[in-house]
Amino acid sequence: MSNFSVNATYYLRNAYAPNNRTLITEASRKKETNAKLSQADSNALKKAIRALEDYDYKKDESEVSSAEKTRFDKELRAFIDTYNYSMESSSKSSNRDIKNAGKNLEKLAQKYKDELEDIGIKIKDNGYLDLSSTATSNMKLSAFGDMFSSSSSFLKEARKYAGNIARHVDTYI
């Protein structure tokens, strides 16, 4: 877990709800099998993706409240944390298909590296995502639409790889 920092928030706990909320802490994660972590992380990633797709990125900026911007910031951070957790658990898996799905998540981020950096998300050397502390406060919500709307190729592919992890965990357990 030293490879990235987790912002344990209400939004992250919701991504792991209802049965895996405790898995957002390092202490709880150490007690679980990697198969359980892979399953929980991939399902949480899919929930975090759905949450980002629900935003109206075309909404006039004057109509976006500060509470809505704050909520988006926290949902985006939850997405990044679930992505990073999915990367971590899939890399530790002994199942080849799960490892490959994790590698595909990393390749996906590399494919969209420029677009992610344009909105304040860096890809670390280890493949984990890192959101700039000022990314959402310095940009309009509409700037995130290409990457995170329901029509986003990036999110569609990320959901596919998260689904691949979850599907192979079922046969791995």
N, C-alpha and C positions, 0 to 999 in steps of 0.2 A: 504494500500500500504506500510505500514511500515514494513511488513514482509519480503520484499526483495527489492533490489535496481535495478533500471532499467537503462540500458545503452542505452539511446535514440540515436540511430545511423541511418544512411542512410539505413542500412540493416533491422533494425527493422521497420522503416517507410515503406520500400518496402513490408515487410510481411503483413502490414495492408493496403497496396494500393489496389485499387485506392480510395476507398470511406471512409476508416476509419483511415487514417494516424494520425489524431489528437488524437486518442485514446491511444497513447503511453504516454500521459502526465496525471498526476494525476488529474489536474484541469479539463481536458476534460472528463475524466472517471467519475468524480463525477456528471456530468450533464446528463449522459446517463442512460437509464434503464438497469437493469441487463440482460434482454433478449438480448438487443442490444450488450452489452459487451460480453456475452457468444457466440453469433453468430460471432462477429468480432474476438474474441480471438481464437476460434476453427478454423476459416478459416485461420487466421494468422499462427497458429501452423502448419496447413497442408502445407502452403507455405514454412515455415521455414524448415520443414522436407524435402520437395522436393529440396530445395537449398542444404541441406547437402548431399542428395543422389546423387547429380550431380558431386561430387568430384571424382577424380581418386585416390583412396587411395593406389593403387598398383604402382603408379608412382615412379620411382627411386628418392630417396631423393635429389640427386644432380641436378635433373631437376625441383625441386620445387623452384620457386622464392620466395624472401622475400615478394613480393606483394601478391603472392598467399597464403602464410602462414598468412599474415595479414588479407586477405579477409576471409580465413577460420575461423580465430579467431573471427571475427565480425559476421560471419554467425552463428557460434556456440553460441555466446552470444545472438544473436537474437532468436535462437531456445530456449535457456534457459529462456529468458524473455517472449516469447510467451507461453511457458509451464507454467511458474509461473502465468502469467495473466489468463491462462485457468483454472488453479487450483483455483485462487482467485474468478473468476466470477462464476465458477460452484459450489463452496462451498456456495455462497450467493444465489443461485437459489432456488426458491420455487418449482421447478419441480423436482420430485424424480428421473426421468431418467437422467437428467442433473447432479444432485448431484452424482448419482451412477457412471456416466462416469468419473467425476472428481476424485472420490475415486479410480476408476480403474486406472487412470493415476498415482496416488500416489502409488498404489500397484505395478504397473509396474516398477516404479523407484526403489521400495524396492526389487523387484525380481532381478533387475540388479545392485543392490547397489555395490557389489564388483567390477564389471566390470566398472561401472561409476567412482568409487573412484580410480581405477587404471589409469584412464586418467584425473584425477584432478577435477572430478565433485562430490561434496558432496551433500548429501540429508540432509537438515536441519530438525530439530525436527518437524516443521510444514508441512513438505512434499515438500517444495520448493527446487529447485535445485540451487546450488551455484558453479560457475566455479572459480577455483583457478586463481589468476592473472597471474601465470606463466605456467599454464597447456599447452597451445599451443606453447609457446616459448621453453619449455624444452623437448618437445616430437616431434618425427617424425610424419608427417601426417598419415603415415601408421598405427600408433598406434590407431588411431580413426576409422579405417575401419570396425572393427568388430561391433562396436556400431552404426555407421552412414552411412554405405554403403547402396546401394539400396536393398541388400539382407538381411539387418539387421532385425532380429525378433523384436528388441526393437522399431525401427522406424515403422515397419509395425503395431505393436500393438498400438503405440502412435497415428498413423494416424487413426486407427479404432476407438479409443476412442474420438478423436477430431471430427471424422465424426458423432459419436453417439450424441455428444453435439450439433453439427450443425443441425442434423436431428430432434432432439427433440425441439430445439428452434423454428423451423418452426411451430410445433404444439402448442407451448407454447405462441407464440406472439399473 
